[in-house]
């Protein structure tokens, strides 16, 4: 029987301490999964709902910390690579920042996939990578973010092919404009808010719960024959109407 019941499943959400990642983590928790999340700050610094979830303070670009995390988890059914960063005010044109963004958004993601490959193979698990509309569109002031997210979409295809022999599916989610704490500056700017809503056929910003629904689907048996795809969840924004 196909269902969205994840009872008995182990789920890891990197960057699950806030924003989109937290929305996804809460959805799996509420669906019965044993959820582990990561963040980069002390757990008491977050005002998100982290109840009922294991927390590890990990920088995904830190190879040693990621190895320790992988060694400490006995089993894994779903790996959600959500941790990411962006730098504004032209900072990504500086090479140190450019490298840092790629280390977090791309290299850390790839390292997580390889570290957990064995555990996912043992459970017939799956990978969900959080991409972006920037995977497919130019980003004027964020060359590192755009390059990293474009690479995430392509890497998802490559991993789907490479890991299929182990019974592991790999897919991605490309969020549109999502209302989170990070985007409140834009959401509260009436001109920007109006422009985004006008350009979105469904007439609103996305929520973290919208991304969670897509993640639950991709991790479920309902998507059992889907791999290598990046699902755009943007309310139609990218249609350009």
HUQUI-V37161 format. One record per residue. N is the residue number from 1. RES is the residue in one letter. PHI is phi as a letter, one per 40 degrees, with the letter a starting at -180 (NA if undefined). PSI is psi in degrees with one decimal (none if undefined). NEAR is the number of other ideal C-beta (glycine too) atoms within 12 Angstrom. Layout:
<<N	RES	PHI	PSI	NEAR> <N	RES	PHI	PSI	NEAR>>
//
This chain:
<<1	X	NA	130.1	7> <2	X	c	131.3	11> <3	X	a	173.8	15> <4	X	b	29.7	25> <5	X	c	117.5	18> <6	X	b	23.6	30> <7	X	d	133.4	16> <8	X	g	-2.1	14> <9	X	c	146.6	31> <10	X	b	127.8	32> <11	X	b	134.6	48> <12	X	b	127.0	49> <13	X	b	107.5	51> <14	X	c	142.1	51> <15	X	g	29.5	43> <16	X	c	10.4	48> <17	X	c	-12.5	38> <18	X	a	168.3	35> <19	X	f	-140.8	37> <20	X	d	-44.5	46> <21	X	d	-39.7	45> <22	X	c	-38.3	41> <23	X	c	-41.4	40> <24	X	c	-44.5	52> <25	X	c	-43.6	48> <26	X	c	-36.9	34> <27	X	c	-42.7	38> <28	X	c	-38.7	42> <29	X	d	-46.2	30> <30	X	c	-19.9	24> <31	X	c	8.4	29> <32	X	g	-1.2	20> <33	X	c	155.0	38> <34	X	c	111.1	26> <35	X	b	131.7	42> <36	X	b	136.4	37> <37	X	b	158.8	42> <38	X	b	157.8	45> <39	X	a	173.8	32> <40	X	b	-0.5	28> <41	X	b	164.8	19> <42	X	d	143.8	12> <43	X	d	-31.6	22> <44	X	c	-11.4	12> <45	X	c	-10.1	14> <46	X	c	141.5	26> <47	X	b	13.1	13> <48	X	c	167.1	29> <49	X	c	105.1	22> <50	X	b	9.4	29> <51	X	c	142.3	16> <52	X	g	13.8	19> <53	X	b	144.8	32> <54	X	c	139.0	28> <55	X	b	135.1	32> <56	X	b	129.8	33> <57	X	c	106.4	24> <58	X	a	132.2	37> <59	X	c	116.5	27> <60	X	c	-16.4	44> <61	X	c	-5.4	30> <62	X	c	103.9	24> <63	X	d	-42.6	20> <64	X	c	-42.5	15> <65	X	c	-37.3	24> <66	X	c	-38.2	34> <67	X	c	-41.4	18> <68	X	c	-40.9	17> <69	X	c	-46.5	32> <70	X	c	-40.2	31> <71	X	c	-29.5	16> <72	X	c	-12.2	21> <73	X	c	118.6	33> <74	X	c	-29.8	17> <75	X	a	159.6	25> <76	X	a	132.8	37> <77	X	b	-33.8	38> <78	X	b	124.3	46> <79	X	b	119.9	54> <80	X	b	110.3	51> <81	X	c	91.9	47> <82	X	b	-25.2	48> <83	X	d	133.5	47> <84	X	a	169.9	42> <85	X	a	162.1	34> <86	X	a	148.3	29> <87	X	b	135.5	26> <88	X	b	-177.1	19> <89	X	f	36.6	11> <90	X	g	4.6	14> <91	X	c	-28.0	21> <92	X	c	-8.3	29> <93	X	c	-9.3	20> <94	X	c	132.9	15> <95	X	c	-35.5	13> <96	X	c	-43.1	14> <97	X	c	-39.9	24> <98	X	d	-46.8	26> <99	X	c	-40.0	22> <100	X	c	-44.6	27> <101	X	c	-43.1	37> <102	X	c	-35.3	34> <103	X	c	-41.1	26> <104	X	c	-51.9	37> <105	X	c	-29.4	44> <106	X	b	-56.5	39> <107	X	c	-41.3	29> <108	X	c	-38.4	37> <109	X	c	-47.5	43> <110	X	c	-40.8	33> <111	X	c	-41.4	31> <112	X	c	-41.8	46> <113	X	c	-42.1	41> <114	X	c	-37.3	28> <115	X	c	-36.8	31> <116	X	c	4.6	42> <117	X	d	-45.7	28> <118	X	c	-44.3	22> <119	X	c	-39.2	31> <120	X	c	-36.0	37> <121	X	c	-36.3	25> <122	X	c	-26.5	18> <123	X	b	-2.6	26> <124	X	g	41.1	21> <125	X	c	-168.6	34> <126	X	a	161.5	49> <127	X	b	137.0	52> <128	X	b	117.0	53> <129	X	b	131.9	50> <130	X	c	109.4	48> <131	X	c	-138.6	43> <132	X	a	161.3	40> <133	X	d	-24.6	37> <134	X	c	-9.8	36> <135	X	c	-21.7	36> <136	X	b	-8.0	24> <137	X	b	154.9	22> <138	X	c	147.9	15> <139	X	b	110.3	24> <140	X	d	-46.4	13> <141	X	b	7.2	17> <142	X	b	69.8	31> <143	X	c	-35.5	26> <144	X	c	-43.9	35> <145	X	c	-48.0	36> <146	X	c	-44.8	29> <147	X	c	-42.3	26> <148	X	c	-41.6	42> <149	X	c	-32.0	40> <150	X	c	-41.0	30> <151	X	c	-34.9	29> <152	X	c	-43.0	44> <153	X	c	-42.2	36> <154	X	c	-40.5	25> <155	X	c	-37.4	36> <156	X	d	-40.5	40> <157	X	c	-46.3	25> <158	X	c	-42.2	21> <159	X	c	-36.0	38> <160	X	d	-42.0	31> <161	X	c	-45.7	17> <162	X	c	-37.9	22> <163	X	c	-7.1	30> <164	X	d	-33.3	23> <165	X	c	-21.5	13> <166	X	c	4.4	26> <167	X	g	18.2	21> <168	X	b	127.2	35> <169	X	c	146.0	38> <170	X	b	121.3	46> <171	X	b	172.3	41> <172	X	b	164.2	45> <173	X	b	129.9	45> <174	X	b	98.0	34> <175	X	c	150.3	44> <176	X	c	-142.7	37> <177	X	c	114.1	36> <178	X	b	132.2	40> <179	X	c	106.6	29> <180	X	b	178.3	28> <181	X	d	-37.4	20> <182	X	c	-33.6	22> <183	X	c	5.5	25> <184	X	c	-31.7	16> <185	X	d	-43.6	13> <186	X	c	-40.7	22> <187	X	c	-34.0	24> <188	X	c	-5.2	14> <189	X	c	110.4	13> <190	X	d	-39.2	12> <191	X	c	-44.0	12> <192	X	c	-45.0	18> <193	X	d	-47.2	22> <194	X	c	-39.9	17> <195	X	c	-40.8	16> <196	X	c	-45.3	29> <197	X	c	-40.8	24> <198	X	c	-35.9	20> <199	X	c	-4.4	24> <200	X	b	111.2	28> <201	X	d	-35.3	17> <202	X	c	-3.3	21> <203	X	g	25.1	15> <204	X	a	167.7	23> <205	X	c	156.4	33> <206	X	c	163.3	35> <207	X	b	165.1	28> <208	X	c	-30.9	36> <209	X	c	-31.1	25> <210	X	c	-39.8	31> <211	X	c	-35.2	44> <212	X	c	-39.5	41> <213	X	c	-41.5	28> <214	X	c	-39.3	39> <215	X	c	-43.2	46> <216	X	d	-42.3	37> <217	X	c	-50.9	30> <218	X	c	-28.0	41> <219	X	c	-10.6	46> <220	X	c	170.3	31> <221	X	c	-18.0	21> <222	X	d	-27.6	19> <223	X	b	26.1	25> <224	X	c	-19.1	16> <225	X	b	24.3	16> <226	X	b	123.6	24> <227	X	a	150.2	30> <228	X	g	10.9	28> <229	X	b	147.7	27> <230	X	b	112.4	38> <231	X	c	118.8	33> <232	X	c	122.4	28> <233	X	b	84.2	39> <234	X	b	12.9	34> <235	X	g	16.8	28> <236	X	g	4.0	22> <237	X	d	-43.8	30> <238	X	c	-5.9	24> <239	X	c	-20.0	15> <240	X	g	30.0	12> <241	X	c	none	11>>
//
